[in-house]
């Protein structure tokens, strides 16, 4: 009986939830600024999102679902933030060959870049480089992609963003007939 109780206590210690350390008001405001700013590295933004969700009491498994990553990755981010503070939020990439995307990922990236944002329920009419990069990460198509990496990949695939040509249309049911009449004058 005592052995079983000791095992239960040990299991409880091992299964203890990983939580982000307490931050002061300035630290909280700094985290919120990073999230609200929406510019800069997508990786920094996602790591900050993980830290904020943990600070609100969300468990690592749920944070992983929300951020489309693994629970182990969330725990790594939280441990790194607890150890290194805000320095853990900014990626410290080393040089080297850029990541290559397998053919299925390349096809999906190209398909999304050539589609209209409205087809995906997004509230804007055109893509920039930042918007599809964020969308691809949020949808789980890729773990991470930089704006420049996306630009290079799309260039290799023959996709370029051009200035949008706009024109006016009418809801008039006779619009086509009237337009054709004017074009013949």
N, C-alpha and C positions, 0 to 999 in steps of 0.2 A: 504494500500500500504506500509506504514512504517513497519507494523507488518511482512509482507512477506519479506521485505528486511532484517529485523533483524533476521528472521529465516534462511535466506540464509547465512548470515554472521556466525551465530552460527553453521550451518551445515558444513560450510567450515572449521571452527576451529576444529570441531570434526573429520572430515575426513582427517585431516592433515596427511601426510605420516610419518611413523616412519623411521628415518634415523639414522645411526650410527654417533657418534660424530667424529669430526675431530681428526686425530692422526698426530703426527709429523713424520718426516722421519724415525726415529729410530723405532717407533711403526709400521709403514708400513713395514719396513724390517723384524721386528720380526714376523708379521703376515705372510709374504711371506715365511719365514724360516719354520714356522710350517706347512704350506701347502706343501712346496717342500720336506720337510724331509720325510713325509709319514710314519713315525714310531710313536709309542705312541698310545694314545687313539683315536679311531675312532670318539668318541663324540667330543673331542677337535678339531679334524680335521674338522668335519662338522660344528661346531660352528664358527670356524675361517673362513671357506668358506662362511658362511652366512654374517659375518661381512665384509669380503672383497667385496662380491657382493653388499652389501648395500653401501659401500664406493665408489663403481663405479657408483652408482646412480640407481641400479636396485630396483624396488619396492618389498615389502614383498611378495605379491602374486606370482610374477615371481620367486623370490628366493625359495619360497616353492615348486614350480614345479621343479626347477633345483635340489633341495636337497631332493626331495621326502618326504616332511614333510608338516605340516599344516602352514598356514599363521600366525595363533596365536602363534605357537611355534617359528617361525622366529621373530615375534615381541617381544616375551619374551626374546629371546637371545639378540636382539638388545638393549632392555631396560636394561637388566642385564649388557651388555658390557658398555653401556653409564654410568651406575651407578657405577660399580665395576672395570672397566678396564679389564686387561688381566686375573685377577683372575676369571672372569665369564666364561672364555673359558675352564678351567679345571674342570671336574666334581668332585663334592665333595659327593661321595656316602657314605651313612651310612650303617652300618651293617644290617643284616637281611637275610631272606631267599632269595636265588636266584630266579629270575623270572622263572616261568614254561611256556613252550610254548604249546599251544593247538595242538592237533593231526594234523590238516591240515598244520600248520606251520612246525611241526616236519617232516612230510612227505616230504614237499617241500625242507627243509634244507637237509634231507638225500638224496633226488633225485639229488640235485645240487652237493652235496659233492661226490656222486658216479659217476657223469658225467665227461666228459673231458672238461677242460676250453675252448678248441677250439669250442665246440658245442655251446657256448654262445658268440662266436666272440671275445674271449680274446686271447691276443698274447703270452700266455705261455702254456707249455705242462703239467704241474702238479700243483696241489693245495698244498698250505701250509696252516697253520691255519689262517694267516692274510688275505690271498687272498679271501677265501670264506666268511670270516666275512665281509670284505669290500664290496664284491659283493652282499651279502644278504641284506645289508643295502642300497646299491645303487639301487638295483632292487625293494626295498620296500617290500621284503618278511618279514622282521622284522624291527622294529624301531631302535633297537640297540642290539648288541650282542658282548660280549667280546670274545677274543681268548680263554680264559679259559672256558667260558660258552659254546662256540662251541665245545671245546675238550670234555667236560663232556657230552654234548648232543649226540655227535657222538659216544662216547664210549657206552652210554646207548642204542643207536640204532644199535650197532654192526659194526660200520664203523671205520676203522683205516687206516691211511696213511702209506703205506709201501714204502720202497725204490723201485724205478722203475727199472725193468729189461729191458735192452736195447739189441737190436740185429740189425744186418745189413740185409737189403734186397736189392734186385736188381730190376732194371726196365727191365731186360732181359726177353722177353716173354717165353724163354725156361728155366728160372730159376728153376721152380719146378721140371722139368724133370732131369736137371743136379744135383740138390740137392738130389733128390731121388737116382740117380745113385751113388753119393758119399757116401750116407748113407749105401748102400748095400755092399760097399767094405770092 
